[in-house]
Amino acid sequence: MEEIFVCSSRNCQMIMQKLLRAEWITWTPGRGRGNRSLLSFRQNREELLLQTAKSHVEKGQLKEAIQFVDTYTATDWERAQFHEWLGKQFGYQPLFIHNQRVDTVRLFFPYPFFCLDPAQIQYSFQKHIVNQLFDRLVRFDKEKQLPEPSLAHYWEANSEGDVWRFYLRKGILFHHGKEMNAHDVCYTLFRLKQLSTQLPGLSSYEAIRKVVNTGEYSLEIELHQANHGFIHYLASERASIIPKGICEEMGERFSLQPLGTGPFRVERNDCDLLVLHAHDTYFQGRAHLDQIELWVVADEELTRKSVSEDAYNIHLGAKTEQETSWKSITRQAVGCKMLFWNRKKNGWGCNERFRQALFSAVDQKAFLEQLGNENMLPADRLIGGAVEAPREAASKEEVNSLLQASGYKGEAIRLYTYSFQRNEQEAEWLAKQWEQFGIRVEITVFAPHEFGSTEFFEQADLFLYYQAADENKELFLLEMYASPGSILRRYFSQELNRKIDDDVPGIVQEAAASRRLARLERLEQQIKQNWTVQFLYHRHECASYHPSLQGVTLNALGWVSFKDIWFQDKAANSV
């Protein structure tokens, strides 16, 4: 037995005792010299494999369960048994914890939620979770395109637009039970002002000169200069209100388990699992579900295998062939896949003729025909409806003429993107398209959390990027074009950034929202004419779900809003 277990006699005896206590084996020692001992297995091998894998899952250790199954299963049938069982553990699950029913929805997600601090979020999935955990002073009505009351029930600005006063609702509680008041709002906004010089995404909050509470439930914000659109920055996820002193109290833990006033609170957040529990005293009404679980699974093929048609499930994307009875919902995401140059690098991005040649060689029509689907629409701007007809590539003669004028001699162009959705496939298609015109492109793919760090991109010439947004069109354009810290502005040339910075004060000083928006759109056209950015497509987002799930809606980030989901029991349908 020592040879089988590859251990000492003493450790072998300990292992045997554990197996006996678990009732996996029986052991009858042979008595006397020459009489062999008898070892009998009491458990079926396949049952033990499944039982052990299930035990890992029940502890929230999905990665360990998958690794165990991949390592020890001998047949496809054994693996299929595990995936069939796993699929039935996801979707809607009425759990019983401490003898109490906990209505739960379990979903797969490819990445861990490594940062949920509103001030530091970068990606759409982070924004979505922040929306479940926090509230802002105001929220944005997508239909009216106007801010509406949220934590603040009323606000006003002076005629110049450089002083804003807010009046807060009473009785709103944070997740740890403390009542929200003006001190918390002042702390939040002052923190954004302090961080605005350190974090690129917060540069807009440098506009704040000072914030003072004028009462327990009122405050005043004074700006350095007039900004009639400043209210939009207060509707941003980054301006989510947090408790006074919480960052100093919690330290780094705040990024993983922050405290807000939103409809859900964080109960667990690690590399395996994010658990959100309903905030019972939420001021806009408690969520119907008790708990949301997001299990981190990077393998899309594994996720597909583990989705059960019979489970009360929900997933992003179109219905599969097996999900014939399921429902689906679709909406156009307010965002865009685009190419943009690194104009900060002293390279081919600084050569206007070459920028024009490379963008002119992109056949948007062929790109969408070969890589697209019914959810992809041709784009010629960052936000807005699809164009009537997609662009076709310029002729070889025209592109070659531009390349000759640029002085290009076949040097490698470095295209950077990140591993999300279909970026790698699209980057490879574009590289082959450019190769037909004699343009050589090398592709580098980063993990999503690395893509926001500028230290990686000093050598990049070109970026392939999808920018998601929310329903607030003015805020979206302000953050992308007016904010010096946006992903685009970080790589614009100094000359272009100076031109934008000269235009921005006049834009935000416009009292009429329609005029501000019109000027932002004109600014976008000027950037396009500079051959710095090329817009490829907008994308319809889709979610599919079991018909017993109700209240399913999609937001502009392409995510399902958790607060209003509920389960309609089959028995109720027969009434």
ROZABA-791187 format. One record per residue (C-alpha): x, z, y; residue in three letters. Coordinates in steps of 0.02 Angstrom, whole numbers, plus 32768, in hexadecimal, padded with zeros to 4 digits. Each point is the difference from the previous one (the first is absolute). Example, Ala and Ser with C-alpha at 12.3 -4.5 7.8 and 13.67 -1.06 7.14 Angstrom:
REM residues 2
826781867F1FALA
80457FDF80ACSER
***
This chain:
REM residues 575
800080008000MET
809480228073GLU
802F7F477FF2GLU
7F4E7FC68027ILE
7FEF806E809BPHE
80B77FEB8030VAL
801680B98025CYS
804380A27FB7SER
7FAD805C7F6ESER
7FC180868078ARG
7FAF7F838078ASN
7FB87FA17F6BCYS
7FA8809F7FC7GLN
7FB9801A80B0MET
7FBB7F4F8003ILE
7FB180167F56MET
7FAD80A28037GLN
7FB67FA78099LYS
7FBC7F757F93LEU
7FB480807F8ALEU
7FAD8060808EARG
7FB97F5E8044ALA
7FBC7FDC7F51GLU
80557F577FFETRP
805580227F59ILE
7FFE80717F66THR
80A480397FB5TRP
801580407F4FTHR
80B580367FE2PRO
80477FDB7F54GLY
802C809D7F9FARG
80A180057F9FGLY
80937F887FF6ARG
7FD27F4A7FEAGLY
7F4980158031ASN
7FD77F978099ARG
7F94803F8091SER
7F5E7FA58026LEU
7FD97FC280B2LEU
7F4F7FC0801DSER
7FBF7FB180A0PHE
7F53803F8031ARG
7FE67F918098GLN
7FEB7F44800CASN
80907FB0805FARG
7F907F96806FGLU
7F938096802AGLU
809980678030LEU
80417F758072LEU
7F5A7FF28059LEU
7FEC80BD800AGLN
80AB8018804FTHR
7FE57F71807BALA
7F568049802FLYS
805080A9801FSER
80777FB2807EHIS
7F707FAB805AVAL
7F99809F8007GLU
809380548059LYS
80057F738080GLY
809E7FB67FB0GLN
7FCA7F4B7FECLEU
80B07FB9800CLYS
803B80747F74GLU
7F6A7FCD7F96ALA
80247F478018ILE
80B980197FDAGLN
7FD480637F63PHE
7F897F787FC2VAL
807D7F758024ASP
808A805E7FA6THR
7FA9803E7F63TYR
7F707F897FD8THR
802A7F877F75ALA
7F6F7F84800FTHR
7F987FA88085ASP
7F6780537FB4TRP
804480AE8029GLU
80247FCD80B3ARG
7F527FB2800FALA
7FB280A37FC4GLN
8058805F808APHE
7FCE7F838088HIS
7F4C80017FC4GLU
7FFB80BE800ETRP
805C7FFF80A7LEU
7F867F82804CGLY
7F7080757FDBLYS
8055808D8061GLN
7FFA7F9E80A3PHE
7F767FD38078GLY
7F7780818017TYR
801D809E7F99GLN
7F91809C8003PRO
808780837FDBLEU
7FE380B87FDEPHE
808180728051ILE
7FEA80BD7FF2HIS
7F4F7FE27FC0ASN
7FD37F9D809DGLN
7FD47F468002ARG
807A7F9A8069VAL
7FC57F4C8020ASP
80A37F9E8001THR
80377F4C8017VAL
80A87FD47FB2ARG
805A7F64803ALEU
80A77FAB7FDFPHE
807B7FE2808FPHE
80AC7FAC7FF7PRO
806180718079TYR
801380BA8020PRO
7FBF804480A5PHE
80A98038803DPHE
7FC9802280B4CYS
7F54802F8044LEU
8039804380A9ASP
7F947F9A8079PRO
808F7FED807BALA
80707FAE7F7EGLN
7F8D7F8C7F9EILE
802D7F477FF1GLN
7F957FAD7F7BTYR
7F477FDD7FEASER
7FF080717F66PHE
804A80918064GLN
7F867FDE808ELYS
7F6F80007F87HIS
802B80AB7FB8ILE
801F804680AFVAL
7F4F7FC8802BASN
7FC0806B7F70GLN
8062809A803ALEU
7FF47FFC80BEPHE
7F957FD98097ASP
802E7FC580AFARG
7FB8802B80AALEU
7F9E7F5D7FF7VAL
7FD87F827F79ARG
7FE87F458012PHE
7F5C7FA67FE2ASP
802C7F587FB1LYS
7F5A7FB0802CGLU
7FFD803180B8LYS
80BF7FF88011GLN
7FF580A28062LEU
804180B27FEAPRO
7F7F80837FCCGLU
800180BF7FFCPRO
805780597F70SER
805A80A6801CLEU
7FDD7FE680B9ALA
7F477FF3802CHIS
80237FC080B1TYR
80907FBA8067TRP
80207FB680ABGLU
808E7FAE8060ALA
80247FF580BAASN
7FED7F598059SER
80BB7FDB7FF2GLU
8000801C7F43GLY
809480788002ASP
7FA380A57FE4VAL
7F8E801B7F69TRP
7F9480997FDCARG
7FB6802C7F56PHE
7F7C807E7FCATYR
800580397F4BLEU
7F7A802A7F81ARG
7FF880B67FCDLYS
800480457F4FGLY
806C7F787FB1ILE
8071804C7F7ALEU
80A87FCA7FBEPHE
801A7FFF7F44HIS
804D80AF8004HIS
7F698048805CGLY
8042800A80B3LYS
7F8D7FBC8089GLU
80407F68805DMET
8012801680BDASN
805A7FB88098ALA
80A480567FD3HIS
80087F9A7F5FASP
7FDE7F5D805DVAL
808580258083CYS
807D802C7F77TYR
7FDA7F5D7FA4THR
80127F908099LEU
809B805A8041PHE
80507FE87F53ARG
7FDA7F458008LEU
80517FF880ACLYS
809B805A7FBFGLN
800D7F907F66LEU
7FE07F608063SER
80BA7FED8027THR
802F80187F47GLN
7F7A7FA37F9DLEU
7FE27F47802BPRO
7F4680067FD8GLY
7FE180878084LEU
804D7FAB8098SER
7F537FEB804FSER
7FF280BD8015TYR
809480018078GLU
7F787FD7807FALA
7FC980B87FFDILE
804680628094ARG
7FB180A77FD2LYS
7F70804D7F9CVAL
7FAC80A38033VAL
7F6C80607FBCASN
7F818024808ATHR
7F9A80737F90GLY
7FEC802F7F4AGLU
7FA67F5C7FDDTYR
803C7F8D808CSER
80A37FAD8030LEU
804D7F85807AGLU
807E7F757FDEILE
80677FBC8091GLU
805B7F5A7FE9LEU
809B7FBC8056HIS
7F9D7F69803CGLN
7F527FB97FF9ALA
7FC27FCC7F53ASN
7F477FDB7FEFHIS
80187FDA7F47GLY
805580A67FD7PHE
7F64803D7FA5ILE
80287F837F76HIS
80A480597FD8TYR
7F9D80A17FE6LEU
7F967FA67F7CALA
809C7FD47F9CSER
802480587F5BGLU
80A58039804CARG
7F9F8069807FALA
7FA880657F77SER
7FEE80B58038ILE
806680837FA2ILE
800180BF8011PRO
8072804C8084LYS
80A880347FB8GLY
7FDC7FBB7F52ILE
809B7F917FF9CYS
807480918027GLU
7FA3806F7F84GLU
7FFE7F857F6EMET
809F7F9E8021GLY
80177F6A7F8DGLU
7F6980337F98ARG
7F8F7FC3808CPHE
802A7F4A7FD7SER
7FC180157F4ELEU
7F71807C8017GLN
7FC77FF680B6PRO
7F6D805F8048LEU
7F7A7FAA8067GLY
7F4580078022THR
7FD07F677F97GLY
7F847FEF7F6FPRO
808780217F7CPHE
809580757FF1ARG
809E7FEA7F98VAL
800580697F62GLU
80967FAD7FACARG
807A7F7A8035ASN
809B7FD07F9DASP
804F7F667FB3CYS
7F7B7FFD7F76ASP
7F5A802C8052LEU
7FA3801980A3LEU
7F6880717FF4VAL
7F85800C8091LEU
7F7680838000HIS
7F637FFC806CALA
8005806580A1HIS
7F6280687FE9ASP
7FE6802480BATHR
80247F518043TYR
7FA97FEF80A8PHE
7FBB7F517FDBGLN
7FB780317F57GLY
8051802A7F5BARG
80397F727F8EALA
7F907FDC7F6AHIS
809480047F88LEU
805F80A17FE0ASP
80A87FB47FD8GLN
80677F5E800DILE
80977FE77F8FGLU
807D7F75801FLEU
80757FEC7F6BTRP
80A57FA88021VAL
80197F6D7F89VAL
80787F788039ALA
7FDD7F8A7F6EASP
7F707F8B802FGLU
7FF37FC07F4DGLU
7FEC80B27FC1LEU
7F7A80218082THR
7FA07F647FC9ARG
800980337F49LYS
7FC180AF8026SER
7F647FCF8062VAL
7F6780157F91SER
7F667F96801CGLU
7F9380917FC9ASP
805180818074ALA
7FAA802980A5TYR
80967FB58058ASN
80317FAD80A3ILE
80977F958027HIS
80417F8E8088LEU
7FF47F477FD9GLY
7F807F8B7FB3ALA
7F9C80247F63LYS
80517FD67F5ATHR
7FAB7F957F7CGLU
7FCE809E7FA2GLN
7FB180528099GLU
7F687F8F8006THR
7F85808B802BSER
806E8049808ATRP
7FE17FEC80BBLYS
807E7FC68081SER
8014800C80BCILE
806A7F948072THR
8037800480B5ARG
80857FAC8068GLN
809380728020ALA
8038800C80B5VAL
80B37FCE7FE0GLY
80727F707FD9CYS
80907FC57F91LYS
80877FB98070MET
80B47FC88012LEU
8068803F8092PHE
80B47FEE8037TRP
80848085801EASN
802B7FCF80B1ARG
807280998013LYS
807E7FB47F87LYS
807C7F828044ASN
7FCF7F7B7F83GLY
7F8C7F6E7FE3TRP
7F6C80638042GLY
804C7FEA80ADCYS
7FFD7F437FF1ASN
7F567FC0803EGLU
80137F537FB1ARG
8025804E7F57PHE
7F6F807B800FARG
7F8E7F6E8025GLN
80477F9A7F6FALA
7FE9808B7F80LEU
7F4D80288036PHE
7FD37F47800BSER
80387FE97F4CALA
7F7F807E7FC0VAL
7F6B7FA77FB5ASP
7F7580808017GLN
7F837F8F7FA8LYS
806A7FED7F62ALA
802E80B98006PHE
7F4980347FF9LEU
7FD27F7B7F80GLU
808980347F88GLN
800980BC801DLEU
7F5B802A8050GLY
7F5280277FC5ASN
7F548010804CGLU
803680A48054ASN
808A7FAE8069MET
7FDA7FA780A4LEU
807B7F9D806DPRO
8036805E809EALA
80457FCC80A8ASP
7FF880AC8052ARG
801980B57FCFLEU
7F47802B8004ILE
7F647F968001GLY
7FA47F7F7F9AGLY
804D7F787F96ALA
80357F5A804BVAL
7F997F667FD8GLU
808C7FA97FA0ALA
80A780447FC1PRO
80A27FB98046ARG
80637F7F7F9FGLU
80BD7FF48005ALA
804F7F8E8080ALA
80507F5F7FC2SER
80B080037FB9LYS
80397F958092GLU
7FBF807D807FGLU
804980977FA7VAL
80A77FA97FE4ASN
80077FD380B8SER
7FE680B6802FLEU
808280397F81LEU
807E7F838043GLN
7FE1803A80B2ALA
801680B57FC9SER
80AA7FE17FB0GLY
7FCB80477F57TYR
807A7FD67F73LYS
7FAE804F7F68GLY
802B80B68020GLU
7F9A80827F9DALA
7F6A804C805BILE
7FD880B27FC8ARG
7F4780207FE5LEU
7FCE80B87FE9TYR
7F5B803E7FB8THR
7FBE80917F98TYR
7FB580147F53SER
7F4780068025PHE
7F717F907FCDGLN
80487F4F7FEFARG
808F8004807DASN
80877FD07F82GLU
7F9E7F6C7FBCGLN
7FD77FC280B0GLU
80B48014803AALA
803E7F987F6CGLU
7F807F788026TRP
80377FF980B6LEU
80B77FF87FCFALA
7FDE7F6A7F90LYS
7F9C7FAD808CGLN
80918015807ATRP
807C7FC37F7CGLU
7FA97F568005GLN
80387FF380B6PHE
80B280387FDBGLY
7FE680B3803DILE
805080807F8CARG
7FA880AA7FF8VAL
8036809E7FA4GLU
7F7980817FDBILE
801680BE8002THR
7F7180707FC5VAL
7FF580B88031PHE
7F91808E7FC8ALA
7F70801B807CPRO
804080A88040HIS
80A97FAF802AGLU
7FB67F718063PHE
7FDC8068809BGLY
80B580368014SER
80637F95807ATHR
80A7802D7FB2GLU
7FDD7F877F70PHE
7FDB7F6B806EPHE
80967FDF806DGLU
802E7F6D7F90GLN
7F507FB77FEEALA
7FD57F5B8054ASP
7F487FF67FD4LEU
7F7680737FC1PHE
7F657FE37F95LEU
7F83808B8027TYR
7F48802C7FF4TYR
7FBD80668091GLN
7F5D805B7FDFALA
7F9C8050808CALA
7F5F805A8026ASP
7F5F7FC88053GLU
8043801F80B0ASN
803A7F548039LYS
8045803980A8GLU
8062808F7FB1LEU
80457F8B7F7BPHE
80417F82807FLEU
804180898072LEU
806180517F71GLU
80477F5A7FC2MET
802E7FAF80A6TYR
800280868088ALA
8053808B7F9CSER
80C07FF18002PRO
800780547F55GLY
7F927F857FA1SER
80467FA27F6AILE
7FFF7F608069LEU
8048804580A2ARG
8092804F7FA3ARG
80417F517FD7TYR
7FCD7F9D809APHE
808C7FC78073SER
802B80698099GLN
7FC37F74806FGLU
7F567FF67FA9LEU
7FED80BE8000ASN
8026800680BAARG
7F7B7F7C801FLYS
7F8180657F9BILE
803080A48056ASP
7FE57FAD80A9ASP
7F507FC97FCAASP
7FC580A17FACVAL
7FE4806E809DPRO
7F8D7F7C8049GLY
7FA17FF17F5BILE
7FDD80BA7FE9VAL
7FD2801580B8GLN
7F6F7F867FECGLU
7F62806A8009ALA
7F977F867F98ALA
801F80007F44ALA
7FD77F467FF6SER
808A7FD7807EARG
807F806C7FA4ARG
7FD77FA87F5DLEU
80087F53804DALA
80AC80238049ARG
803F80447F59LEU
7FC67F5F7FACGLU
805A7F978083ARG
809D80677FE0LEU
7FF07FD87F47GLU
7FF87F468024GLN
80A1800B8066GLN
805880567F6FILE
7FC27F787F88LYS
803E7F758073GLN
80AB80547FF9ASN
80097FDB7F43TRP
802380B77FDFTHR
7F6780257F92VAL
7F9E7F907F89GLN
7F59803B7FBCPHE
7FD97FCC7F4DLEU
7F5980487FC9TYR
7F7980848011HIS
7FC1804E7F61ARG
7F5380337FC6HIS
800780A97FABGLU
7F93801E7F68CYS
7FCE80967F97ALA
7FA380007F5ASER
7FA180957FBBTYR
7F88803C7F7BHIS
7F497FF2803APRO
7FE780BC7FE9SER
807680208092LEU
7FA87FFD80A9GLN
8038800680B6GLY
80957F8D7FE2VAL
80407FAF80A0THR
80A47FAD8032LEU
805B802880A2ASN
806F7F878060ALA
809980447FA6LEU
7FB77FB97F5FGLY
7FDE80AB7FB6TRP
7F6380547FBFVAL
7FC3808D806FSER
7FF6809C7F94PHE
7F88806F8062LYS
7F5E7FA37FDBASP
801A7FD37F48ILE
7F8780517F87TRP
7FCA7FED7F4BPHE
7F4F7FCD7FD2GLN
7FDA80437F52ASP
7FB87F817F86LYS
7F7080767FE1ALA
7FD27FF080B8ALA
7FF07F447FEDASN
7F7780137F7ESER
7F8E80658073VAL
***
